[in-house]
């Protein structure tokens, strides 16, 4: 395997608590009597897509809401929180990036979130966007994860075979998308995810270590 795909912004930094805080603040600002607990949010995260989570919860509650506007507000609040809080790369992320780059490998970020969210997190973490050969975001593909569209788009754009790619995912739907595209998926679960929900991955790690799985051709043999 010669290529590394980070599969979501959650593989780069732990942002689940900020996301939950942003949802609850958006609900309050919208005069909704909703408040998600950590347990509630963990259940919500079993499926990808913030808009779909809001739509589902409104249906369960029997409330009529503008799910698109509510999710837009949540994203705006999240970005404001991100600016004001200390957020650092997850353990092993910088080392993985340096390992790939030092071996002339390819690196991509393959997400289902917005381009604005991607750019702001990268800026916060001090990771230049151009360190990636490709950044996939929600504006580039029609269907979000667990559909494999984002991964298939990345494979096509970078012209790499799926079996040469190690994908890193922090959530089960992302892992399904990675596996569905034919890439090898390494799970590094986010703090709100249960490790038992990651099936058919090559391994589950608490700290990212790609060296065991990502092998490069020997330069001496080239």
N, C-alpha and C positions, 0 to 999 in steps of 0.2 A: 504493500500500500504506500502510495507516494503523495497523497493529497489528504488534507485535514479540513473537514467542514465543521465549524461551530454551528449548531443547529438552532440556537435561539439566544436572545440577549441574556436569558437566565443561565446559560452556560458560561457567560463571561463574568457576571456579577450576581450576587444574591439580592434580588429586588422584591421578593414576594411580600414582605411586610409593608414596603412602600406602596405596592400595588393595592393591597388590602386597605391601607389607610386612605388612598386616593378614592377607591370605590365608596367607602363610607362617607367621606367628605362630599363627594358628588351627590350621594343620596340626600345628605343633610341640606346641601345648597338647593336641591330640587324639591325640597319640602316633602320628601318621602319618609315614611316611618320605617324604613329598612335599615338594618345594621347587621352586617355579616360578622360573625365571630371567626376565629382562626379555624375552628372545626368546620363551620359553614364553607369557608373559602377553600379548605382542603378538598372538600367534596366537589366544589365547583371546578377545581383544577384537574379533575379526572378527565374533563373534556376541554379542548383548546378553544380559544376565541372569546374575548371579553364581551363583544356585542351579543353573541349567542347566549352567554351566561346571563346577561341582563334580561334578554328576551325570555329566556326560560324561567327566570325567577319571577318576572312580572306575570307570566302565565300561571305559575303556581300560586301566586298571591291574589290573582284575579284583578290586578291593577293595570290600567291603561297608561303606558308611558311611551315617550319617544326614545326608543332604545338607542338609536343612532346618536341623538343629541346627548343622551346620558353618558354613552361611552366616550363621545368626543370630550365632554366635560371632565370625565375621569382621567382621560389621557393628558389633558391640559394640567390638571392638578398634580398628576404623577410627575410630569416634567418639572413643575415648580418645586415639588418636594425633592426631586433628584438634584436640583441645583443647590439646595440648602443643606443637604445631608452629606455625611461622610459615606462614600461608597467606594469600595476597592475591588480589584479583580479577584475572582475566586482563586483559591490555592492551585497552583500548577498552570494557570492560564498563560501568564507571560512566558514561563519556561517552555510551554508547548509551542507558542508562536515563534520563539527564538529557535527552537529545535527544527521546526519546519523550514524557516527562512535560512538557517545556516546550512541546510542540506539541499537548497534550491528546490524545495517542494512547493506545491501550490496550496493556497490557503483561501477559504471562503467563509462568509457568514451567511447562513441560509435560514432566514426567519419568516414568520408570518405576521410580524408586527409592522408598524408604520415606519417610513423612512425617517421621520422626525424623531421617533423614539430611539431608533438605532443610532442616529448621529449624535443625539444628546448624550446617550450612555457612553459611546466611544470617547466623546470629548471629556466627559467626567472622569473616565478611567485613564485618560492620557494615551489611548491607543489610536494612532493615526488611521483614518479610514482606508488610506491607500496601502496599508500593510496587507489588505485582502485583495486578491486578484478580482474578486467579485463579492458584492453585497446584495443579497436577495431580500426584498421586503414585500409587504402586502400589495404594493402598487404594481408589481411585476407579474403576479400570478393570479389566476381566477379563483382557485379554491385553496382555502387554508389547510393546514395540517388538521387531522391525520392523513388527508390526501397527500400523495407524494409529489405534487406539482412543483413545489419550491425546489426540491431536490432534483427532480428531472430537468428543470430549467437550468440549474447550476451545472449539472453534468453535461448538458448540451452546450452551454456557453463556454465551458472550460475544455470541452472535448477530452474528457477523461473517462475511462471505463469505470463503472460502478464498483467493481471488485478491487480497484486501486484506491478506494476512498474509505477513510475512517471518519464516521460522523459522530459527533458528541451531542447528546441530548440530555436535558434536565427534567423532561416531563414525558409521560407515557404516550400522548398523542404524537409528540415530536418523534419519539422512538419508532412508532408505527409508520410514520411518514418516511423516516430514514430507511427502515427495513424494506418498506414497500417499493422504494426506488432501487433496491438491490445493493445499497451500500452496507458496510459493516458498521453497526451502531454500538458505541460505548456509552453507557449510562452514567451520568454524574448527577444523581437526583438533587433537586432543590430541597430546601429545608421543609417545605410544605408537602413533599411527595413521599409516598410509601415505596420503599425499594421493591416490595413484592409485586408492584404493578408494572414492572419493566420485564417484558417477556421477549425471548429470542434475541437478546443483546449479547455481544461477545463478552462483556463483563460489566459489573457495577462497581464504581469506585466512589469513595468519599472525597478523595483528592485526585485531581486530574493528573494522570501519568500516561502519556501516549507512546513512550519509547518502546514498550513491550509489544505494541500492535502496529506502529507506523514504521515501516522499514524502507530504507532508501538504498538505491544501487550504490555499490562501493565506487568511490571516485577513482581509486587506484585501478579498478578493473575497467573503467570507462576508456 
